[in-house]
Amino acid sequence: MPAPPHGLQIGAAAGSAALTPAQKRFNTLIRKIDEARQALADWQAQIPLYRQRHAQLLGPLLTELTALRERWVDRLDSLLAEPGWSKADRATLRALLCDTVAELLADQDPPDPALKALFDRHAEVDYDTEQQQVRLAMKDMVEAMTGVDLGEARDITSDEDLYQRLEAEMAAQAAQAQAREQAKAARRKTGAQARREAEAQDATQSVREVYRRLASALHPDREADPAQQAAKTALMQRANQAYAANDLLSLLTLQLEIEQVDADHLARASAAQIKRYNAILQEQLSELQRELLLTEEGFRHEAGLEPGWGLKPAKLGALVKTQARDLNLHLRRLQHDLRMLDEPAMAKRWLKLVRQHQREAEADAPFI
């Protein structure tokens, strides 16, 4: 998405000492929309590159990790069939096996029946029951945080189902709240509400006026020359798309391209006109910022990152390298752990060390 030309920035009019606050606001909004559009374009360009690098660098490592995890659970299963383990050792071996099987099953759709049977044989509860318990705990947490009733727990069959229920219920609540507000406003419209509605109507009218001026100048049927007709058809398509999206900035950009307006024209615009433009531009900026937030949230979920804000698209290449390094470390650690199980005495010492690390981690965990 190209950045808007700098000609849309308002300069001080002749004889004027400085820009008005509304004119400064116009320039700031133009700049911020430009930056947001560029950021969104960067995300749209970098995410496919990330996926390509991820497949190239991490794909083989993930395949190796899956194979190594399968060897790991087979080894743990065979050790549990052998005598000589203490009760604590057996509990640790079972926990390690079930944790790894759960990781393998989480990446499978549908889950491997043999792996589920292995989990069920060693866990305190079967895999399906445990997953339902996890979803129930998540449901309770989400309901406590949002105040949303997600219905009967037994009807929730997957994490995706839980998220869909949450989104649907929140959308329904938002629609109900909006309907209540509209009904309330219809009963008693305040002066401020009337002003906001009038401003919204003025903003819509401003976009319509700019579009009409463009349509009058760009109508391709008025051109006899085929080349000019084709050029105006393309420009008219851009104007139609911008008008449909209520995209004032793109409409003003088109006006600048066809020389309907220039910097002096914008500088001479009335304070009321600039105010109306600013209201529309603010809506555009807010929508772009929402789209940026959703794009980053979606990428973070895809990449297995913690929720957050502020990740730069230019950093995605470095992120793949970091993930590959971490995955290599994970592989080496698992290979080391497999070697620790080769000899019973060494395995017992290693299991004792695992339990010690678990106790230390539990002691350091924050109290919730």
Backbone torsions as a table, in degrees:
resi	resn	phi	psi	omega
1	MET	NA	117.0	-175.2
2	PRO	-69.2	149.2	177.7
3	ALA	-75.0	145.2	178.5
4	PRO	-66.1	146.4	-178.0
5	PRO	-66.1	149.5	-178.2
6	HIS	-67.6	-11.7	178.3
7	GLY	-64.0	-15.8	178.1
8	LEU	-77.5	-10.0	176.6
9	GLN	-71.8	133.1	-179.0
10	ILE	-82.0	129.2	173.7
11	GLY	-102.5	163.7	179.8
12	ALA	-62.6	131.5	179.3
13	ALA	-69.9	158.2	-180.0
14	ALA	-58.6	131.2	179.8
15	GLY	84.2	-3.2	180.0
16	SER	-100.1	134.3	-177.0
17	ALA	-73.8	-35.5	-175.1
18	ALA	-156.9	166.0	176.5
19	LEU	-72.9	150.3	174.0
20	THR	-75.3	161.6	176.5
21	PRO	-55.0	-39.8	-180.0
22	ALA	-65.3	-39.2	177.9
23	GLN	-66.6	-41.0	176.6
24	LYS	-62.0	-39.9	178.6
25	ARG	-63.6	-41.1	177.2
26	PHE	-57.2	-49.4	-180.0
27	ASN	-61.4	-40.9	179.9
28	THR	-64.4	-41.8	-180.0
29	LEU	-65.4	-41.8	177.5
30	ILE	-58.3	-45.6	-178.9
31	ARG	-64.3	-44.1	-177.7
32	LYS	-67.9	-36.8	176.5
33	ILE	-65.4	-40.9	175.8
34	ASP	-56.8	-47.3	-179.0
35	GLU	-65.8	-40.7	-179.5
36	ALA	-67.1	-41.2	177.1
37	ARG	-62.5	-40.7	179.2
38	GLN	-66.1	-40.5	178.2
39	ALA	-62.9	-42.0	178.9
40	LEU	-65.3	-41.0	176.8
41	ALA	-62.6	-37.9	178.0
42	ASP	-63.4	-43.6	177.2
43	TRP	-60.2	-46.4	-177.1
44	GLN	-64.5	-28.5	177.4
45	ALA	-82.7	-36.8	-172.4
46	GLN	-84.0	-30.1	-177.8
47	ILE	-61.9	-46.0	176.1
48	PRO	-60.8	-36.5	177.7
49	LEU	-65.7	-39.7	176.5
50	TYR	-60.3	-45.6	-179.1
51	ARG	-61.8	-38.6	179.7
52	GLN	-66.4	-46.4	179.2
53	ARG	-66.4	-37.0	178.8
54	HIS	-60.5	-45.7	179.9
55	ALA	-63.8	-38.7	-177.8
56	GLN	-72.6	-45.9	-174.0
57	LEU	-87.8	-44.6	-172.7
58	LEU	-93.6	-24.5	-178.9
59	GLY	-53.5	-54.3	179.1
60	PRO	-62.5	-35.8	179.9
61	LEU	-67.9	-39.3	178.6
62	LEU	-66.9	-37.4	175.9
63	THR	-62.9	-42.8	177.8
64	GLU	-64.3	-39.9	-180.0
65	LEU	-64.6	-41.4	178.6
66	THR	-61.2	-45.1	179.0
67	ALA	-63.1	-38.8	-179.5
68	LEU	-69.3	-38.5	176.5
69	ARG	-63.9	-37.8	178.2
70	GLU	-65.3	-41.0	174.8
71	ARG	-61.9	-39.9	-177.6
72	TRP	-62.7	-47.5	-178.5
73	VAL	-69.5	-34.1	175.7
74	ASP	-62.5	-41.8	-179.9
75	ARG	-66.1	-43.7	179.0
76	LEU	-63.7	-40.3	179.0
77	ASP	-62.9	-41.0	179.7
78	SER	-69.5	-35.6	178.7
79	LEU	-65.9	-38.3	-179.9
80	LEU	-66.4	-20.4	177.5
81	ALA	-82.2	-9.9	-178.5
82	GLU	-92.3	149.7	176.3
83	PRO	-79.3	171.1	172.6
84	GLY	99.0	-1.7	179.9
85	TRP	-92.8	141.6	175.9
86	SER	-73.9	168.6	178.7
87	LYS	-61.0	-41.0	179.8
88	ALA	-65.9	-40.5	178.5
89	ASP	-61.7	-45.3	-179.2
90	ARG	-62.9	-40.3	178.8
91	ALA	-62.8	-40.5	179.5
92	THR	-67.8	-43.3	179.1
93	LEU	-61.5	-42.4	179.8
94	ARG	-64.9	-42.6	-179.8
95	ALA	-63.3	-42.6	178.4
96	LEU	-63.0	-42.8	-179.7
97	LEU	-64.1	-48.1	-176.5
98	CYS	-65.9	-38.2	178.3
99	ASP	-61.7	-43.0	-177.9
100	THR	-71.4	-40.3	177.2
101	VAL	-61.5	-40.6	178.4
102	ALA	-61.6	-38.5	177.6
103	GLU	-64.3	-41.0	178.6
104	LEU	-66.0	-43.9	-178.2
105	LEU	-66.8	-30.7	-178.9
106	ALA	-63.0	-25.2	-179.2
107	ASP	-94.5	6.9	-175.3
108	GLN	-116.2	138.7	175.5
109	ASP	-147.7	103.6	4.7
110	PRO	-81.0	162.1	180.0
111	PRO	-68.4	147.9	-179.8
112	ASP	-68.9	119.8	-179.7
113	PRO	-58.5	-34.4	-179.6
114	ALA	-66.7	-40.4	178.1
115	LEU	-68.0	-40.2	176.6
116	LYS	-61.0	-41.2	178.5
117	ALA	-64.0	-37.8	178.0
118	LEU	-64.6	-43.8	177.2
119	PHE	-60.4	-47.2	-176.7
120	ASP	-62.6	-31.8	-178.1
121	ARG	-69.5	-28.3	-173.3
122	HIS	-111.3	-16.1	-177.0
123	ALA	-88.4	161.8	178.0
124	GLU	-70.5	-34.0	174.8
125	VAL	-128.2	156.8	-178.5
126	ASP	-69.0	163.6	-173.0
127	TYR	-60.3	-45.6	-178.0
128	ASP	-62.5	-40.8	179.0
129	THR	-65.1	-42.5	179.5
130	GLU	-62.6	-43.0	179.4
131	GLN	-62.9	-37.6	177.9
132	GLN	-67.0	-36.6	177.4
133	GLN	-65.1	-39.9	178.2
134	VAL	-63.5	-44.0	179.6
135	ARG	-65.6	-35.9	178.0
136	LEU	-64.1	-43.6	178.5
137	ALA	-63.0	-40.7	178.9
138	MET	-66.5	-40.7	178.2
139	LYS	-59.7	-46.6	179.8
140	ASP	-61.3	-40.7	-179.4
141	MET	-65.9	-44.6	-179.4
142	VAL	-64.3	-42.2	179.7
143	GLU	-64.1	-39.3	179.5
144	ALA	-66.3	-35.7	-176.9
145	MET	-79.1	-34.4	-172.4
146	THR	-106.9	-19.4	-175.2
147	GLY	74.6	14.0	-178.4
148	VAL	-94.2	132.8	176.1
149	ASP	-86.3	115.3	-176.8
150	LEU	-95.4	8.8	175.5
151	GLY	85.1	-163.5	-177.2
152	GLU	-72.2	132.9	-178.6
153	ALA	-64.3	-34.8	-176.2
154	ARG	-66.9	-18.4	-179.8
155	ASP	-85.5	-9.2	-179.6
156	ILE	-88.2	113.9	-171.7
157	THR	-101.6	-10.0	-177.9
158	SER	-161.6	166.8	175.6
159	ASP	-62.0	-39.4	-179.7
160	GLU	-62.7	-39.3	177.5
161	ASP	-62.2	-40.2	178.7
162	LEU	-62.1	-46.7	-179.4
163	TYR	-64.7	-40.0	179.6
164	GLN	-64.8	-39.5	177.1
165	ARG	-62.2	-42.7	-179.7
166	LEU	-62.4	-48.3	-179.0
167	GLU	-61.4	-43.5	-178.3
168	ALA	-65.7	-42.1	-178.1
169	GLU	-69.0	-40.1	178.5
170	MET	-66.7	-37.6	177.3
171	ALA	-64.8	-40.4	179.1
172	ALA	-64.9	-42.2	179.1
173	GLN	-64.8	-40.3	179.2
174	ALA	-64.0	-40.4	178.8
175	ALA	-65.0	-40.2	178.6
176	GLN	-65.1	-42.6	179.3
177	ALA	-63.5	-40.2	179.0
178	GLN	-65.0	-41.0	179.1
179	ALA	-63.2	-39.9	178.0
180	ARG	-64.3	-41.9	179.6
181	GLU	-64.7	-39.8	179.8
182	GLN	-66.3	-40.2	178.1
183	ALA	-64.9	-40.8	178.9
184	LYS	-64.5	-42.3	-180.0
185	ALA	-65.6	-35.5	179.4
186	ALA	-65.9	-32.7	179.9
187	ARG	-72.8	-38.1	-178.5
188	ARG	-148.2	104.1	-178.9
189	LYS	-92.1	120.4	179.8
190	THR	-80.3	167.3	177.0
191	GLY	-61.5	-38.8	-179.9
192	ALA	-65.1	-41.1	178.9
193	GLN	-63.9	-42.2	178.9
194	ALA	-61.7	-39.5	178.5
195	ARG	-65.5	-41.8	-179.8
196	ARG	-63.9	-40.3	178.6
197	GLU	-65.5	-39.8	179.1
198	ALA	-65.3	-40.7	178.4
199	GLU	-63.7	-40.4	178.6
200	ALA	-62.7	-40.6	178.5
201	GLN	-65.4	-40.6	178.3
202	ASP	-63.1	-40.7	-179.9
203	ALA	-63.8	-43.5	178.3
204	THR	-62.5	-40.8	179.2
205	GLN	-64.3	-36.6	179.4
206	SER	-63.3	-44.4	177.9
207	VAL	-62.9	-42.6	-178.8
208	ARG	-63.1	-40.1	-179.4
209	GLU	-64.8	-43.6	178.7
210	VAL	-62.4	-43.2	179.9
211	TYR	-62.3	-42.7	-179.1
212	ARG	-62.8	-39.7	177.8
213	ARG	-64.0	-39.9	177.5
214	LEU	-65.8	-45.2	-178.2
215	ALA	-61.4	-37.4	178.9
216	SER	-64.5	-38.6	-177.3
217	ALA	-81.8	-25.6	-170.7
218	LEU	-105.6	0.6	-174.7
219	HIS	-57.9	115.6	-173.0
220	PRO	-67.7	-24.6	-177.9
221	ASP	-66.5	-15.3	-179.3
222	ARG	-87.4	-0.2	-179.3
223	GLU	-104.8	128.9	176.7
224	ALA	-86.2	-32.8	-179.0
225	ASP	-72.3	125.2	-177.8
226	PRO	-59.0	-39.1	-179.1
227	ALA	-66.8	-44.0	178.2
228	GLN	-65.9	-37.0	178.6
229	GLN	-63.4	-42.0	179.0
230	ALA	-65.8	-40.6	-179.9
231	ALA	-64.0	-43.9	-179.4
232	LYS	-69.9	-31.1	176.1
233	THR	-62.1	-43.9	179.2
234	ALA	-64.4	-42.6	179.1
235	LEU	-66.4	-38.2	180.0
236	MET	-66.2	-35.9	175.9
237	GLN	-62.1	-41.4	177.0
238	ARG	-63.1	-41.2	179.9
239	ALA	-64.9	-41.6	178.9
240	ASN	-62.3	-43.4	179.4
241	GLN	-64.0	-42.4	179.9
242	ALA	-66.1	-40.4	179.8
243	TYR	-65.7	-41.6	178.8
244	ALA	-62.6	-31.9	-179.9
245	ALA	-91.6	4.1	-177.1
246	ASN	56.3	37.0	-173.6
247	ASP	-94.0	86.6	-178.1
248	LEU	-61.3	-41.1	-175.2
249	LEU	-60.4	-43.1	178.9
250	SER	-66.3	-36.1	176.9
251	LEU	-65.5	-43.6	177.4
252	LEU	-64.7	-36.6	177.8
253	THR	-62.3	-42.5	177.0
254	LEU	-62.7	-40.7	177.3
255	GLN	-59.5	-40.1	179.2
256	LEU	-66.4	-40.0	-179.0
257	GLU	-62.2	-40.7	-177.4
258	ILE	-94.1	9.2	173.5
259	GLU	65.9	31.3	170.6
260	GLN	-77.4	-30.2	177.9
261	VAL	-133.9	161.7	172.2
262	ASP	-145.0	-177.7	-177.6
263	ALA	-58.5	-38.8	-179.6
264	ASP	-65.7	-37.3	178.7
265	HIS	-61.0	-45.5	179.9
266	LEU	-66.1	-38.4	-180.0
267	ALA	-65.2	-28.5	-179.4
268	ARG	-87.8	-6.6	-179.2
269	ALA	-62.0	146.9	-177.5
270	SER	-67.5	159.4	178.4
271	ALA	-60.3	-37.7	179.7
272	ALA	-66.2	-39.0	179.6
273	GLN	-65.9	-43.9	179.1
274	ILE	-63.9	-37.9	178.0
275	LYS	-61.9	-41.7	178.9
276	ARG	-66.4	-41.8	176.4
277	TYR	-59.1	-43.5	-177.7
278	ASN	-61.8	-38.1	179.6
279	ALA	-63.0	-41.3	179.8
280	ILE	-69.5	-43.7	-180.0
281	LEU	-62.9	-35.7	177.9
282	GLN	-64.4	-39.7	176.5
283	GLU	-62.8	-41.9	178.1
284	GLN	-61.5	-44.5	-179.6
285	LEU	-63.2	-43.3	179.8
286	SER	-61.8	-40.4	179.6
287	GLU	-66.5	-41.4	177.3
288	LEU	-62.8	-41.2	179.5
289	GLN	-65.6	-37.6	175.2
290	ARG	-63.9	-41.7	179.5
291	GLU	-64.9	-38.8	176.6
292	LEU	-63.0	-43.7	179.6
293	LEU	-61.5	-45.6	179.8
294	LEU	-65.5	-37.2	178.8
295	THR	-63.9	-45.8	179.8
296	GLU	-67.9	-40.9	178.8
297	GLU	-60.9	-42.9	179.1
298	GLY	-63.3	-41.0	179.1
299	PHE	-66.4	-43.2	179.8
300	ARG	-59.1	-41.4	178.2
301	HIS	-63.7	-44.7	179.7
302	GLU	-61.7	-39.9	-175.7
303	ALA	-86.4	-1.7	179.7
304	GLY	74.1	28.7	-179.8
305	LEU	-95.9	158.4	175.2
306	GLU	-66.2	148.1	176.0
307	PRO	-58.3	147.3	-179.5
308	GLY	175.4	-165.6	-175.4
309	TRP	-153.8	143.2	174.1
310	GLY	108.7	5.1	176.9
311	LEU	-69.5	131.2	-178.4
312	LYS	-90.3	131.8	179.5
313	PRO	-55.8	-32.9	-179.6
314	ALA	-64.6	-16.3	-178.3
315	LYS	-88.6	-2.6	-174.3
316	LEU	-66.6	-32.2	176.7
317	GLY	-63.7	-43.8	177.3
318	ALA	-66.4	-32.8	179.1
319	LEU	-62.3	-42.5	179.0
320	VAL	-60.4	-42.3	-179.8
321	LYS	-64.6	-40.0	177.5
322	THR	-63.9	-42.8	178.8
323	GLN	-63.9	-39.4	178.4
324	ALA	-65.0	-40.7	178.5
325	ARG	-64.0	-44.1	179.7
326	ASP	-64.3	-37.5	179.9
327	LEU	-68.7	-37.5	175.4
328	ASN	-62.9	-41.4	176.7
329	LEU	-61.6	-41.2	178.0
330	HIS	-61.6	-43.2	179.1
331	LEU	-62.6	-45.8	-180.0
332	ARG	-63.6	-37.9	179.1
333	ARG	-65.0	-41.6	-179.7
334	LEU	-68.9	-37.8	175.7
335	GLN	-62.3	-40.9	177.0
336	HIS	-62.2	-44.5	-178.7
337	ASP	-63.7	-36.7	176.6
338	LEU	-62.6	-40.8	178.2
339	ARG	-64.5	-32.2	179.7
340	MET	-64.7	-21.7	-178.0
341	LEU	-91.7	1.8	-176.5
342	ASP	-71.1	-29.6	-175.6
343	GLU	-127.2	128.4	-171.5
344	PRO	-53.8	-45.9	-177.7
345	ALA	-63.3	-43.0	178.8
346	MET	-66.1	-37.5	179.4
347	ALA	-64.1	-40.5	179.8
348	LYS	-63.7	-42.3	178.0
349	ARG	-64.3	-40.2	-179.7
350	TRP	-65.8	-42.0	178.8
351	LEU	-63.4	-37.4	176.9
352	LYS	-63.1	-40.7	178.4
353	LEU	-66.0	-37.8	177.4
354	VAL	-60.5	-45.7	-179.8
355	ARG	-64.4	-36.4	178.0
356	GLN	-64.0	-44.0	178.8
357	HIS	-64.3	-37.5	178.8
358	GLN	-64.4	-41.7	178.6
359	ARG	-64.3	-40.4	179.2
360	GLU	-65.3	-39.2	179.5
361	ALA	-66.2	-40.1	178.6
362	GLU	-65.6	-37.2	179.5
363	ALA	-68.8	-32.2	-178.7
364	ASP	-85.7	-13.2	-176.8
365	ALA	-66.8	141.8	179.3
366	PRO	-66.7	145.3	177.8
367	PHE	-78.8	129.5	-179.8
368	ILE	-114.6	NA	NA
